[in-house]
Amino acid sequence: MATAVQVTFDCADPRALGQFWAAALGYVEQPPPQGHESWHSFLDEVGMPLEERDRFYAVVDPDGPGPRLYFQQVPEGKTAKNRVHLDVNAGGPAGTPVDQRRPRVDGKAEELRGLGATVLRRGEEHGEYWIVLQDPEGNEFCLQ
């Protein structure tokens, strides 16, 4: 049996970065725990102080199989290139010809630019096409 994973992002603004990635991937804000109609209700119950509630945020795949993305506030900013990054597969399933993938990838890149991403560079090699971008807090990712 496989072990589930969560991808955690250190960031300055968990909600804003989480909402960017939710829009980028078609994810949704993680629903509150069962028996609670809101996160405020749950956090009230567990006694979390109001001033700590904006320190984290999570989004999930509404269909279930994708990993949970967790965003946690940290005091320091990003200082170096990521050692791990996400590859977002916007061009279609494996084997889709590059001439069909390119317009899909370019279109998704424009959508993400509108949400605050920055395009760093484009690449094409061995029948693959990708764009390296940064999310609004500077984390690199590939759109392919």
Residue, then its C-alpha position, 0 to 999 in steps of 0.5 A: m500500500a502506498t503512503a499518502v504525501q502532503v506538499t508543504f510550502d513555507c510562505a509569507d501569506p498562506r491564504a494568498l499562496g494557497q488560493f493561487w495554487a488552488a486556482a492553478l490546479g483546480y483544487v479547493e480549500q480544505p473543508p473543515p473537519q466533520g461536525h463543523e460548518s466552518w474552520h472558525s467553529f473548529l478552531d474555536e473548539v480547539g482553542m486556537p487564538l485568533e492571532e494565530r489563525d492566518r498562519f496556515y492554509a490548506v487546499v485539496d484535490p476535490d476528486g481526491p487523488g492529488p496530494r494535499l497542499y499545506f501552506q505555513q507562514v514562516p518569518e524568513g523569505k525565500t533565498a535560493k532556488n527550490r531543491v524540489h518543485l512541482d511539474v504541472n501537467a497542463g499540456g495533456p496526457a503523455g504522448t500528446p504531440v508537442d504541437q497540441r501541447r504548446p498552445r495548452v501550456d502557453g494558455k495556462a501560463e497566461e492564466l497563471r500570469g494573471l494570478g501573479a505568476t512570473v514566467l522565467r523561461r521556456g524550453e523544448e527538447h526531445g518532444e517535450y515543451w515546458i515553461v518555468l514559472q515562479d508562483p507569487e512568492g517566488n517558488e519555481f515550478c514547471l508547466q508542461 
